[in-house]
Amino acid sequence: MRIAIITSALVLTLTACGDGAATDEMEPAETVGDVEDDAASTAQTGDADTPAYGEGDAKVAGTDYNATTILNCGFDNAPPTQSCEAGVKRNWGEDGTHLVEVTKPDGTKRAIFFNGTEPYGADSAQADGSAGWDFTSSRDGDRVTIKFGPETYVLVDALITGG
C-alpha cells in the first residue's frame, strides 16, 4: 500500500510538470553575463542627456543647464529679498570654469562666471550701463554673495558643485 501511494504521488508530480513540449517552446533566460554586457553597453552608448551613474553631468530636461534653482537677488542697491531663477552650466569653459545665468525679474539675464566655487566676474555691456560696474563677492560658509554694481545675488556652492 505504501509503495502505491508513493508511486501515485510521483506520477502526479511528473504529470504536473508536463511532457516537455512546453519547455521546448520557452525562450532561454538571459544569463548573468548577458545582463552585465547590456549594462556596460548602455553606459558606453547611453543618451548624452542621461549619462550613466558617475559619468558626466546630466541636463535639466528642456534646458542647457546642469541644475536650476531659485536664488535671492536684489536690484537698485536693495537687499537681496527678491527671487530670481538661475541655471548653471558646469564645466562651461575649456578651463573647467562654470557659468551661472540668472533671470532677473524684468526677464533679462545676467551671467556670472565661476572658477570652482569662487565667482570672478559677470557679463557687462555699455548698453545697460554695467560696463563700468564693480564686481565683488563675500563668503559665509557655503554661501557666496555677489555684488555687481547695484545688483546682489546670493548663491550656494551646491549649485556649482552639484552636491
VEXSETOR-679926 format. One record per residue: x, y, z of N, C-alpha, C in turn. Coordinates in nm, 3 decimals, m for minus. Layout:
% VEXSETOR-679926
      n_px      n_py      n_pz     ca_px     ca_py     ca_pz      c_px      c_py      c_pz
         X         Y         Z         X         Y         Z         X         Y         Z
...
END
This chain:
% VEXSETOR-679926
      n_px      n_py      n_pz     ca_px     ca_py     ca_pz      c_px      c_py      c_pz
     0.081    m0.118     0.000     0.000     0.000     0.000     0.087     0.127     0.000
     0.188     0.121     0.080     0.278     0.235     0.090     0.347     0.264    m0.044
     0.386     0.163    m0.115     0.451     0.179    m0.245     0.352     0.239    m0.345
     0.228     0.201    m0.336     0.125     0.252    m0.427     0.104     0.401    m0.404
     0.106     0.445    m0.281     0.086     0.588    m0.251     0.205     0.669    m0.302
     0.325     0.619    m0.280     0.445     0.690    m0.325     0.448     0.695    m0.477
     0.416     0.585    m0.543     0.414     0.580    m0.689     0.308     0.676    m0.744
     0.192     0.681    m0.681     0.087     0.773    m0.726     0.131     0.918    m0.710
     0.196     0.948    m0.601     0.244     1.085    m0.579     0.348     1.121    m0.684
     0.437     1.029    m0.717     0.540     1.053    m0.817     0.478     1.076    m0.954
     0.377     0.997    m0.989     0.309     1.012    m1.118     0.239     1.148    m1.124
     0.173     1.187    m1.017     0.106     1.318    m1.015     0.206     1.432    m1.029
     0.320     1.419    m0.964     0.422     1.523    m0.973     0.474     1.534    m1.116
     0.506     1.423    m1.180     0.556     1.426    m1.317     0.450     1.477    m1.414
     0.324     1.443    m1.392     0.216     1.490    m1.478     0.202     1.641    m1.468
     0.216     1.692    m1.347     0.204     1.836    m1.327     0.316     1.912    m1.397
     0.431     1.849    m1.410     0.545     1.914    m1.476     0.528     1.919    m1.627
     0.444     1.837    m1.682     0.423     1.838    m1.827     0.510     1.736    m1.895
     0.493     1.729    m2.028     0.565     1.627    m2.103     0.691     1.681    m2.169
     0.725     1.805    m2.143     0.847     1.861    m2.201     0.819     1.945    m2.322
     0.702     1.933    m2.385     0.672     2.011    m2.505     0.668     2.159    m2.474
     0.615     2.194    m2.359     0.605     2.335    m2.324     0.742     2.397    m2.304
     0.837     2.320    m2.248     0.969     2.376    m2.225     1.044     2.396    m2.355
     1.013     2.319    m2.461     1.077     2.340    m2.590     1.037     2.473    m2.651
     0.919     2.524    m2.617     0.870     2.648    m2.675     0.918     2.771    m2.597
     0.969     2.751    m2.477     1.011     2.864    m2.395     1.144     2.919    m2.444
     1.162     3.050    m2.436     1.289     3.110    m2.472     1.384     3.099    m2.356
     1.513     3.083    m2.383     1.609     3.073    m2.273     1.618     3.205    m2.197
     1.640     3.195    m2.068     1.655     3.314    m1.985     1.791     3.376    m2.012
     1.802     3.508    m1.989     1.930     3.574    m2.004     2.025     3.525    m1.896
     2.150     3.513    m1.932     2.248     3.475    m1.832     2.296     3.601    m1.763
     2.361     3.584    m1.651     2.414     3.699    m1.579     2.510     3.776    m1.666
     2.589     3.709    m1.746     2.683     3.775    m1.835     2.612     3.864    m1.936
     2.497     3.818    m1.989     2.422     3.898    m2.085     2.375     4.028    m2.021
     2.326     4.022    m1.898     2.277     4.141    m1.830     2.391     4.238    m1.807
     2.508     4.187    m1.763     2.622     4.275    m1.740     2.668     4.338    m1.870
     2.670     4.260    m1.978     2.710     4.314    m2.108     2.615     4.424    m2.152
     2.484     4.404    m2.132     2.386     4.506    m2.169     2.407     4.634    m2.089
     2.435     4.622    m1.959     2.456     4.739    m1.875     2.580     4.815    m1.919
     2.688     4.742    m1.950     2.810     4.808    m1.995     2.787     4.878    m2.128
     2.713     4.813    m2.217     2.682     4.872    m2.346     2.602     5.001    m2.329
     2.503     4.999    m2.239     2.422     5.118    m2.215     2.506     5.230    m2.157
     2.597     5.198    m2.066     2.681     5.300    m2.003     2.772     5.365    m2.106
     2.820     5.287    m2.204     2.911     5.342    m2.303     2.838     5.418    m2.413
     2.718     5.375    m2.448     2.649     5.435    m2.561     2.522     5.505    m2.519
     2.508     5.534    m2.389     2.384     5.595    m2.339     2.358     5.731    m2.399
     2.237     5.778    m2.384     2.195     5.908    m2.431     2.277     6.016    m2.363
     2.323     6.116    m2.436     2.408     6.223    m2.381     2.336     6.303    m2.273
     2.204     6.310    m2.278     2.130     6.386    m2.177     2.112     6.309    m2.047
     2.136     6.177    m2.049     2.122     6.097    m1.928     2.243     6.006    m1.915
     2.357     6.059    m1.871     2.478     5.978    m1.863     2.464     5.871    m1.755
     2.546     5.768    m1.769     2.547     5.661    m1.670     2.590     5.717    m1.536
     2.547     5.652    m1.430     2.581     5.697    m1.295     2.730     5.718    m1.283
     2.768     5.834    m1.232     2.909     5.863    m1.209     2.983     5.913    m1.332
     2.916     5.922    m1.445     2.982     5.968    m1.567     2.913     6.093    m1.618
     2.987     6.202    m1.633     2.930     6.324    m1.688     2.836     6.394    m1.592
     2.759     6.485    m1.644     2.664     6.564    m1.564     2.539     6.582    m1.648
     2.429     6.530    m1.600     2.304     6.533    m1.675     2.254     6.676    m1.692
     2.162     6.694    m1.783     2.100     6.824    m1.809     1.957     6.823    m1.755
     1.912     6.939    m1.709     1.773     6.955    m1.668     1.690     6.948    m1.796
     1.587     6.867    m1.797     1.505     6.846    m1.916     1.462     6.977    m1.979
     1.484     6.988    m2.109     1.441     7.105    m2.184     1.531     7.227    m2.170
     1.649     7.212    m2.107     1.741     7.325    m2.089     1.883     7.284    m2.125
     1.972     7.382    m2.124     2.116     7.356    m2.139     2.185     7.354    m2.004
     2.108     7.359    m1.896     2.163     7.369    m1.761     2.182     7.232    m1.697
     2.287     7.223    m1.614     2.308     7.103    m1.534     2.222     7.104    m1.409
     2.180     7.221    m1.365     2.090     7.235    m1.250     2.025     7.372    m1.256
     1.908     7.381    m1.197     1.839     7.510    m1.186     1.797     7.531    m1.041
     1.773     7.657    m1.007     1.733     7.690    m0.871     1.665     7.826    m0.870
     1.615     7.862    m0.755     1.567     7.998    m0.732     1.657     8.055    m0.624
     1.716     8.169    m0.649     1.809     8.227    m0.552     1.763     8.367    m0.512
     1.817     8.416    m0.403     1.786     8.552    m0.356     1.863     8.652    m0.439
     1.797     8.761    m0.475     1.860     8.864    m0.555     1.803     9.000    m0.515
     1.878     9.104    m0.544     1.833     9.239    m0.515     1.884     9.335    m0.622
     1.810     9.443    m0.646     1.844     9.538    m0.751     1.831     9.680    m0.700
     1.895     9.773    m0.768     1.894     9.914    m0.730     1.947     9.933    m0.588
     2.053     9.859    m0.554     2.119     9.864    m0.423     2.030     9.819    m0.309
     1.920     9.749    m0.337     1.832     9.696    m0.233     1.888     9.561    m0.185
     1.855     9.521    m0.064     1.899     9.389    m0.016     1.839     9.278    m0.102
     1.904     9.161    m0.102     1.857     9.050    m0.187     1.734     8.980    m0.129
     1.620     9.048    m0.138     1.495     8.992    m0.086     1.402     8.943    m0.197
     1.441     8.962    m0.321     1.362     8.912    m0.433     1.407     8.772    m0.470
     1.331     8.705    m0.554     1.366     8.572    m0.603     1.393     8.576    m0.752
     1.502     8.512    m0.791     1.539     8.504    m0.932     1.564     8.358    m0.968
     1.521     8.319    m1.087     1.551     8.186    m1.139     1.695     8.186    m1.189
     1.764     8.073    m1.171     1.903     8.063    m1.217     1.931     7.922    m1.264
     2.026     7.911    m1.355     2.071     7.780    m1.404     2.222     7.781    m1.415
     2.283     7.665    m1.394     2.429     7.653    m1.403     2.467     7.562    m1.519
     2.572     7.604    m1.589     2.635     7.522    m1.691     2.773     7.488    m1.636
     2.785     7.366    m1.582     2.910     7.325    m1.521     3.013     7.292    m1.628
     3.138     7.321    m1.599     3.249     7.300    m1.693     3.218     7.365    m1.827
     3.165     7.484    m1.819     3.125     7.560    m1.937     3.246     7.604    m2.019
     3.348     7.650    m1.951     3.469     7.694    m2.020     3.566     7.580    m2.043
     3.656     7.598    m2.138     3.755     7.495    m2.167     3.845     7.469    m2.047
     3.859     7.568    m1.959     3.945     7.554    m1.842     3.870     7.502    m1.721
     3.747     7.452    m1.741     3.669     7.395    m1.631     3.590     7.498    m1.552
     3.582     7.620    m1.602     3.503     7.722    m1.533     3.355     7.696    m1.553
     3.274     7.760    m1.468     3.129     7.739    m1.470     3.058     7.871    m1.498
     2.938     7.860    m1.552     2.857     7.976    m1.584     2.723     7.964    m1.514
     2.684     8.065    m1.441     2.551     8.072    m1.382     2.477     8.184    m1.452
     2.360     8.153    m1.507     2.275     8.254    m1.570     2.157     8.281    m1.478
     2.141     8.407    m1.442     2.032     8.448    m1.354     1.931     8.525    m1.437
     1.804     8.486    m1.426     1.698     8.560    m1.493     1.641     8.660    m1.394
     1.658     8.787    m1.425     1.612     8.894    m1.336     1.460     8.910    m1.349
     1.398     8.973    m1.251     1.251     8.990    m1.254     1.198     9.054    m1.382
     1.280     9.138    m1.449     1.234     9.201    m1.573     1.254     9.111    m1.695
     1.306     8.988    m1.673     1.324     8.892    m1.782     1.462     8.894    m1.845
     1.543     8.995    m1.818     1.679     8.997    m1.872     1.766     8.901    m1.792
     1.878     8.863    m1.851     1.967     8.767    m1.787     2.100     8.831    m1.753
     2.158     8.781    m1.645     2.292     8.820    m1.603     2.374     8.693    m1.591
     2.490     8.687    m1.657     2.580     8.572    m1.647     2.686     8.603    m1.541
     2.709     8.505    m1.456     2.813     8.516    m1.352     2.908     8.400    m1.374
     3.039     8.430    m1.373     3.141     8.331    m1.405     3.210     8.284    m1.277
     3.236     8.152    m1.270     3.296     8.090    m1.152     3.418     8.008    m1.190
     3.519     8.015    m1.106     3.634     7.925    m1.112     3.623     7.841    m0.986
     3.583     7.715    m0.999     3.547     7.636    m0.882     3.422     7.698    m0.822
     3.426     7.725    m0.692     3.311     7.789    m0.628     3.334     7.938    m0.605
     3.441     7.991    m0.663     3.472     8.134    m0.647     3.428     8.214    m0.769
     3.337     8.309    m0.750     3.295     8.394    m0.863     3.408     8.491    m0.899
     3.426     8.515    m1.029     3.532     8.608    m1.069     3.485     8.716    m1.166
     3.360     8.714    m1.209     3.314     8.819    m1.299     3.172     8.797    m1.344
     3.122     8.895    m1.417     2.987     8.889    m1.472     2.989     8.954    m1.610
     2.891     8.917    m1.693     2.882     8.980    m1.824     2.841     9.125    m1.805
     2.889     9.208    m1.894     2.855     9.350    m1.885     2.845     9.409    m2.024
     2.776     9.520    m2.032     2.759     9.587    m2.161     2.741     9.736    m2.138
     2.788     9.814    m2.232     2.767     9.958    m2.222     2.620     9.992    m2.240
     2.548     9.908    m2.315     2.407     9.936    m2.343     2.323     9.946    m2.216
     2.353     9.861    m2.116     2.274     9.866    m1.993     2.347     9.940    m1.881
     2.463     9.994    m1.912     2.539    10.072    m1.814     2.627     9.988    m1.724
     2.628     9.855    m1.741     2.702     9.769    m1.650     2.851     9.757    m1.681
     2.896     9.815    m1.792     3.036     9.801    m1.831     3.133     9.857    m1.727
     3.094     9.958    m1.654     3.184    10.017    m1.556     3.157     9.973    m1.412
     3.070     9.877    m1.392     3.033     9.836    m1.256     3.143     9.755    m1.189
     3.154     9.770    m1.058     3.247     9.691    m0.978     3.187     9.554    m0.950
     3.275     9.456    m0.940     3.234     9.318    m0.909     3.305     9.277    m0.781
     3.229     9.242    m0.678     3.286     9.194    m0.552     3.206     9.073    m0.504
     3.270     8.994    m0.421     3.199     8.881    m0.360     3.249     8.861    m0.218
     3.161     8.804    m0.137     3.197     8.770     0.000     3.138     8.634     0.031
     3.203     8.562     0.121     3.161     8.426     0.150     3.121     8.412     0.296
     3.016     8.332     0.319     2.973     8.295     0.453     2.944     8.145     0.448
     3.043     8.063     0.484     3.029     7.918     0.476     3.017     7.873     0.332
     2.907     7.805     0.302     2.886     7.754     0.165     2.802     7.850     0.081
     2.788     7.972     0.127     2.705     8.073     0.059     2.793     8.190     0.016
     2.778     8.231    m0.109     2.855     8.344    m0.160     2.759     8.454    m0.202
     2.789     8.576    m0.162     2.709     8.693    m0.201     2.790     8.771    m0.302
     2.729     8.796    m0.415     2.794     8.867    m0.525     2.728     9.003    m0.540
     2.811     9.107    m0.544     2.761     9.241    m0.572     2.821     9.284    m0.705
     2.734     9.315    m0.797     2.777     9.363    m0.928     2.704     9.494    m0.951
     2.776     9.605    m0.928     2.712     9.737    m0.934     2.596     9.741    m0.835
     2.476     9.776    m0.879     2.361     9.783    m0.789     2.286     9.650    m0.771
     2.341     9.542    m0.830     2.276     9.410    m0.823     2.344     9.323    m0.718
     2.264     9.242    m0.649     2.317     9.149    m0.550     2.255     9.011    m0.574
     2.340     8.908    m0.569     2.296     8.769    m0.588     2.356     8.683    m0.477
     2.277     8.592    m0.424     2.324     8.501    m0.320     2.310     8.358    m0.372
     2.422     8.287    m0.381     2.425     8.151    m0.434     2.487     8.057    m0.332
     2.445     7.932    m0.335     2.508     7.829    m0.252     2.601     7.745    m0.339
     2.709     7.696    m0.278     2.809     7.618    m0.351     2.748     7.495    m0.419
     2.645     7.438    m0.358     2.585     7.316    m0.414     2.534     7.336    m0.556
     2.496     7.456    m0.592     2.453     7.482    m0.728     2.570     7.457    m0.824
     2.687     7.500    m0.784     2.806     7.486    m0.868     2.860     7.343    m0.865
     2.870     7.285    m0.745     2.934     7.155    m0.729     2.841     7.038    m0.755
     2.710     7.062    m0.748     2.616     6.954    m0.766     2.596     6.871    m0.641
     2.638     6.924    m0.528     2.629     6.847    m0.404     2.507     6.872    m0.324
END
